[in-house]
Amino acid sequence: MPLLTDPEAPILLTAFADPTTRSLLANDGTTTSILEAVLRAPVTVEVRHQALRRADDLGPALTRDLELTGTEPVLLRDSVLFGPGRQPASVNRAVIVATPDNPLYPLCEDRRRPLGPALLSAGIPHSRRLLSTGHYPWPLDTGTPAAGKRYLIRTEGRPRLHLTEIYNPALFPADLT
């Protein structure tokens, strides 16, 4: 899976024509919960790749967004959330600061559970900050334009998790107004 960190060009979420797509992009809660509500079915996760890296291996934008110097370890987690019939709903890349003081890092041990529900059940106080929305190539086909977003999850006042989520354009149209 290619590195999914920046949209082809940032697009304001209000420019997306489909109201469900706009809701996903604007959502500041767990994506899993909103996907389950929209799809009216449980969502499952498949972690396709998970590995430790150095922050500076992922580029200066991610290092800056996570307020790292570049030498810190980060966990790279690529996953797909599936809806009914194992239809992909979203493709996700999480970059988690992999240090002992990050309360989010241990949540990645369970590769069968999406990070959002794991975060909620752990009761870890956190906040989310949207970085950008835009078009990304849908990674599970020839690159059809898909809506996606990048955001940070902060705990204890520090960014600890950078997420890129790209939504299946067959379910969540990426057309603009």
C-alpha positions as CSV (number, residue, x, y, z in Angstrom):
1,M,0.0,0.0,0.0
2,P,1.5,3.4,-0.9
3,L,2.1,6.0,1.8
4,L,-1.2,7.7,2.3
5,T,-0.4,11.0,4.0
6,D,-1.4,13.9,1.8
7,P,-4.5,14.3,-0.5
8,E,-3.8,15.1,-4.1
9,A,-5.0,18.6,-3.3
10,P,-6.8,19.8,-0.2
11,I,-10.5,20.3,-0.7
12,L,-12.9,21.9,1.8
13,L,-15.3,19.3,3.2
14,T,-18.2,21.6,2.2
15,A,-17.2,21.1,-1.5
16,F,-18.2,17.4,-1.4
17,A,-21.7,17.0,-2.9
18,D,-22.8,13.9,-1.0
19,P,-24.1,14.6,2.5
20,T,-23.0,11.2,3.9
21,T,-19.5,11.8,2.5
22,R,-19.5,15.3,4.1
23,S,-20.6,13.7,7.4
24,L,-17.8,11.2,7.4
25,L,-15.3,14.0,6.6
26,A,-16.7,16.3,9.4
27,N,-17.1,13.6,12.0
28,D,-14.9,14.1,15.1
29,G,-15.8,10.8,16.7
30,T,-14.8,7.3,15.8
31,T,-15.1,6.5,12.1
32,T,-16.1,2.9,13.0
33,S,-19.3,4.2,14.8
34,I,-20.4,6.4,12.0
35,L,-19.7,3.7,9.4
36,E,-21.8,1.2,11.4
37,A,-24.6,3.7,11.6
38,V,-24.5,4.5,7.9
39,L,-24.0,0.9,6.7
40,R,-26.5,-0.4,9.4
41,A,-24.1,-3.3,10.1
42,P,-21.1,-4.1,12.2
43,V,-17.7,-3.1,10.8
44,T,-14.7,-5.3,11.0
45,V,-11.0,-4.5,10.6
46,E,-8.2,-6.2,8.7
47,V,-4.8,-5.0,9.6
48,R,-2.8,-5.5,6.4
49,H,0.6,-4.2,7.7
50,Q,1.9,-3.1,11.0
51,A,5.6,-2.3,11.6
52,L,7.9,-0.1,13.7
53,R,9.7,2.6,11.8
54,R,11.6,5.8,12.6
55,A,9.5,9.0,12.4
56,D,11.9,10.6,9.9
57,D,11.4,7.6,7.5
58,L,7.8,8.9,7.0
59,G,8.6,12.4,5.9
60,P,8.9,15.9,7.4
61,A,5.1,16.6,7.4
62,L,4.3,13.7,9.6
63,T,7.2,14.4,11.9
64,R,6.0,18.0,12.2
65,D,2.4,17.1,12.7
66,L,3.3,14.6,15.5
67,E,5.8,17.1,17.0
68,L,8.7,14.7,16.8
69,T,12.4,15.2,16.2
70,G,12.5,12.4,13.7
71,T,14.4,9.7,15.7
72,E,11.5,8.5,17.7
73,P,9.9,5.1,16.9
74,V,6.5,5.1,15.3
75,L,4.2,2.3,14.6
76,L,2.8,2.2,11.0
77,R,-0.5,0.4,10.8
78,D,-2.3,0.0,7.5
79,S,-5.9,-1.4,7.7
80,V,-9.2,-1.8,5.9
81,L,-12.6,-1.4,7.6
82,F,-15.1,-3.8,6.0
83,G,-18.9,-3.5,6.0
84,P,-21.5,-6.0,5.1
85,G,-20.4,-8.8,2.7
86,R,-16.8,-7.7,3.4
87,Q,-17.2,-4.7,1.2
88,P,-14.3,-2.3,2.0
89,A,-15.7,0.9,3.6
90,S,-12.4,2.7,4.2
91,V,-8.6,2.2,3.9
92,N,-6.7,3.7,6.8
93,R,-3.1,4.5,7.7
94,A,-2.4,5.1,11.4
95,V,1.0,6.4,12.5
96,I,1.3,6.0,16.3
97,V,4.1,7.4,18.4
98,A,5.6,4.2,19.7
99,T,6.9,5.3,23.1
100,P,6.1,4.0,26.5
101,D,4.5,7.3,27.6
102,N,1.9,7.1,24.8
103,P,-1.3,5.6,26.2
104,L,-2.5,4.9,22.7
105,Y,0.4,2.7,21.7
106,P,-0.7,-0.5,23.6
107,L,-4.1,-0.3,21.8
108,C,-2.4,-1.5,18.6
109,E,-1.6,-4.9,20.1
110,D,-5.1,-6.1,19.2
111,R,-5.1,-6.3,15.4
112,R,-8.7,-7.5,15.3
113,R,-10.2,-4.4,16.8
114,P,-10.4,-1.0,15.1
115,L,-8.5,1.8,17.0
116,G,-11.5,4.0,17.6
117,P,-13.6,1.5,19.6
118,A,-10.4,0.4,21.4
119,L,-9.7,4.1,22.4
120,L,-13.3,4.6,23.6
121,S,-13.3,1.4,25.7
122,A,-9.9,2.3,27.2
123,G,-11.5,5.6,28.4
124,I,-8.4,7.6,27.4
125,P,-9.2,11.3,27.4
126,H,-8.3,12.7,23.9
127,S,-9.1,15.3,21.3
128,R,-9.1,15.2,17.5
129,R,-7.9,17.9,15.1
130,L,-8.8,17.7,11.4
131,L,-5.7,18.5,9.3
132,S,-7.2,18.3,5.8
133,T,-9.8,16.8,3.5
134,G,-9.5,16.0,-0.1
135,H,-9.3,13.5,-3.0
136,Y,-7.0,10.5,-2.7
137,P,-6.7,7.7,-5.2
138,W,-8.7,4.7,-3.9
139,P,-6.0,2.2,-3.1
140,L,-8.0,-0.9,-3.8
141,D,-8.5,-0.3,-7.5
142,T,-6.9,1.7,-10.2
143,G,-7.0,4.9,-8.2
144,T,-10.5,6.2,-8.6
145,P,-10.8,9.5,-6.8
146,A,-12.0,9.0,-3.3
147,A,-12.8,11.3,-0.4
148,G,-10.5,11.2,2.5
149,K,-9.1,13.1,5.5
150,R,-6.1,13.4,7.7
151,Y,-6.4,14.2,11.4
152,L,-4.5,14.0,14.7
153,I,-5.5,12.4,18.0
154,R,-4.0,14.2,21.0
155,T,-3.7,12.9,24.5
156,E,-2.2,14.7,27.5
157,G,-1.9,17.8,25.2
158,R,0.4,16.1,22.7
159,P,-0.3,14.6,19.3
160,R,0.1,10.8,19.6
161,L,-1.7,9.4,16.5
162,H,-1.9,10.6,12.9
163,L,-4.7,9.1,10.9
164,T,-5.4,9.1,7.1
165,E,-8.7,7.6,6.2
166,I,-9.9,7.1,2.6
167,Y,-13.5,6.2,1.9
168,N,-14.7,3.7,-0.7
169,P,-16.1,5.9,-3.6
170,A,-18.6,3.2,-4.4
171,L,-20.2,3.8,-1.0
172,F,-19.3,7.5,-0.3
173,P,-19.2,9.5,-3.6
174,A,-16.3,11.9,-3.9
175,D,-18.0,14.2,-6.4
176,L,-17.8,17.9,-5.8
177,T,-20.5,20.5,-5.9
